Amino acid sequence: MIKLKTQINDMAFSFETGRLAKQSNGAILASLGETVVLVTAVTSGKTREGIDYLPLMVDYQEMFYGAGRIPGNYFRREIGRPSEKETLTSRLIDRPLRPRFPDGYAYDTQIIATMLSVDLEVDPDVVAITAASAALCISDIPFDGPIAGVRVGRAEGKFVVNPTKTQLSNSDLNIIVAGTRSAIVMVEGWTAALSEQEVLDAIFFGHESLMPLLDLQDELVEKAGKPKMTIPEPDSDLEFTDRVRESAREKMLAAIQIPSKVERVEGIKCVKTEVKEALAEVHPGREQEISACLKDLEKELVRTLITKEKRRIDGRTFDEVRPISCSVGELPRTHGSAVFTRGETQVLAVATLGSSEDEQRIESPTGQHYKHFMLHYNFTPFSVGEVRPMRGPARRDIGHGVLAERALAGVVPPADDFPYTIRIVSEVLESNGSSSMATVCGGALAMMDAGIPIRDMVAGVAMGLIKENGEVIILSDILGDEDHMGDMDFKVAGTGEGITALQMDIKISGISRDILSKALMQAKDARLFILGKMKKVIDHPRKDLSLYAPKIITLNINPEKIRDLIGPGGKHIRGIIAETGVKIDVDDSGEVNIFSSSGEAAEDAIKRIEDLTKEAEVGEIYLGTVKKIMDFGAFVEILPGTDGLVHISQLENRHVKNVKDILAEGDEVRVKVIGIDQQGRIKLSRKAAMDDEQGAAVQK
C-alpha cells in the first residue's frame, strides 16, 4: 500500500493505492479534507469487432452513507437514474480524459468514481477528476497523463484554489479547470458577468495550482505504476489508402462545400456510398478500412480548406456569425415564448411561472435544497433529421441544459424580489452547431416576453479552433462539422458587461494563454453582435405578466397566527385551497403569498385568510360564540382560535348572580374588547357592547 500527500487550500490532499479494489487495472482512494472518493479504471483488454471509436464509460456515484444519511426514496437505496449532480460530474471526468487515449485504442474501458465520504465544505467533483487520471496513470491502460482538476473561486478579491463551500458562497466566480503541465484541456463554470481579463486570470491561476497534483501523480507512478499494454499497430496498406483517397477527393471536396447542412450531409453520404460500392467489388471485405479512409479524408479536407484556402465550408469569414432571426410571443397561452434562429440552428424557448410549490426539490447526500429557477433542454431527433426512440434526456442534454441555466441564472431576480418559480424549456428544432448557446439566447428572450424582470439580456456563442503545422485559426459561431473536425469547442455566454458562463473542451494537447485570450475577445465581439440583434426584437422585460400567468398577492400576518391559518393537520389552509383553487405559500416570517389566475378567487382567499388570522382590537365589537361557562364569567370566541373572558360583572348593567342566567354554551353574543393585557389575554364586555348599540340607536 502506498500513500502520498500534498496541500491544497490548507487541506491535505492524498492518494492511496494497493489496498482497495486490487482486481481493477488501477484504483485510487483520494481524499481532500474529509471528502473521500474511490476511483477505479478497468479495461476489457480487447477490441469489439467493428468498433472504430473509444468505448469509454465514466460513472460517478454519490453514496448517501458518505454523509451519514439514508436515501429518502421508497427503496431506501441509491438506485435508478443518476442525479443531475452525478451526471454532470461524470461528464466533468470524461471530457478531459477522453482525448488523451492513443489513436487506435478501442478497448472497452470503464472508470467508476464512488464518493465514499463527503465533507460538507468540500465538493468531490474535482477530487474525482484528479483521482481518475491517477488511476489511469498507475494502470496498464495506455493514457497520456497525468492531468488534474481544480476549482477556482474568489474570496475578498483574491483567487482561491478548491474553495470551501463557505468561501464559494461569497465568490463571484466558480470555474473548474483541468490541465496538464503545459496546457489547459478543459474549463467549465460561471461568473458574475466578469470581464474577459478577469476570467483569463482565474483560469490560469487554476492552471498554476494544478502543479502539486501533477507532481503527486508522477511520484505515484514511479512507486506503483504498471507497464503499459501494447496496442497493436493497425495494418496499413498505403497504396490502398491512397487509392481510396484519390478516388474520392474531388467529389468529397465539392460535397463538403455545399452550403445547406441537409444537402451537404446527403452529398457526403452519396460520395462515400459511391466509392465504397466501386471499391468493394475490387477489394471485398475491406469496407471498414474504406470507411475509415473516407472519414479521415473528410476531416483533412475541411481543415485544409480553413488553414490553406482561408475559407469555411459555408463561405463565412473566421469571425463572422451566421444570419440571425428571432421573435417573441410565438405561443398565445404560454407565459412567455421565443424562437431564436442562427443559421441552421433553431430553438423554441418557453418560459413558465409557478409558485414556490413548483420549486424543484433536490435530495443529495449533503441534504435537501430547492431550485426556484430551472432550465430544461430537449434535443429532438428531428432537429438533425434522425429517427430514434424518445427515452428522456441524455447526459449531453442535461449538460447543455445546466450550462444554459448557469448562463441565465445570474440575471434572474432573486426569489425575495420575484416570488415565482421560473422554468425555461428549450426545444431544439434544428441543430447545426451550438444549440446550447442558442438556448441561452432563446431563454433570455422568452423571459423578457414573460415580463420576468431579468437584470440584463444574455447571449452565447460557440468558438472553434483549427491548429495545423503551427498555425492557429479561431472560428466564431462554429458549425457542427467544424466542431466535430476541429480542435476546440469553447462556449461563452454573457451580457454586454461580461461573461456569465463558459465551457471549453480541447481535443489536442492543450492551448496557451495567448490562444485562449484571443478566443475570449473574439467571442466577446460575436456576443455583442448577437445581443444587438436580440435587442432589436425586445430590449427590456414586458411591464405586465401574461394574462395566463398566476398572480401573486402578498399578505403579512402575525407569525403567531400561522398555526391558526394552517389549522389542525392543515385543515384550514387545505380547505381554502380546495374551495378557491388558489395556491398558498406561508413563510415562517408571516408572509403569505397567494397564487391565483382568477382575481375573484384571490379575493375570496384573502377574506378567508384575514378571517382566520385577524387579531382582536380594543374598542371593536364582535359577534362571538360562548365556548365555556365558569362561575366568574364566560369565555367567548370572537375570532377563529381567539377567545376572551366576559367577567360576570360585564354581563349586564345590573348585578348578575349566576352566569348561566344570562348565557349558555353555544350562544352567539355581541361583545366589546375593553382590554388586552401583556400576556395577550383579552377582556370582553357584553354590557359595553349593549351600551354602544343603544347609543347608536338613539342617535339615529
Disulfide bonds with the S-S distance in Angstrom:
none
